[in-house]
């Protein structure tokens, strides 16, 4: 959803429902992805520089990488 929202298809939605998510949870997941995407575009559009070393370190601490 975050990387390819314009390429989301019914099969993607079906995967949520097969995982026993309800429609409201599906909607909330879409809203969370959209909000993060919006905030990222706004901050990057204003020239925020990302410290990649810090980002990678923070991701490791949160077990994202």
Steps between C-alpha positions, in 0.01 A plus 500: 500500500774746589716435195234445237160633601403560137561131431281367782255246366210292625742213564682724749174575680410132496825419682392726788160337523646149475716593801169565680526879505168680490422785263554768766848364580579491127389864471713601799807328353450696177466825698820433699698432181355809333577723798862387523540547126354852522722604791809356331426693180441824689819476706716387208343769280616759754854372469530286812824309477487142619797369696515150352735366768265614775196368313661158456604490865150598616351233274725236654394608850137459397575165330403635155829394347 
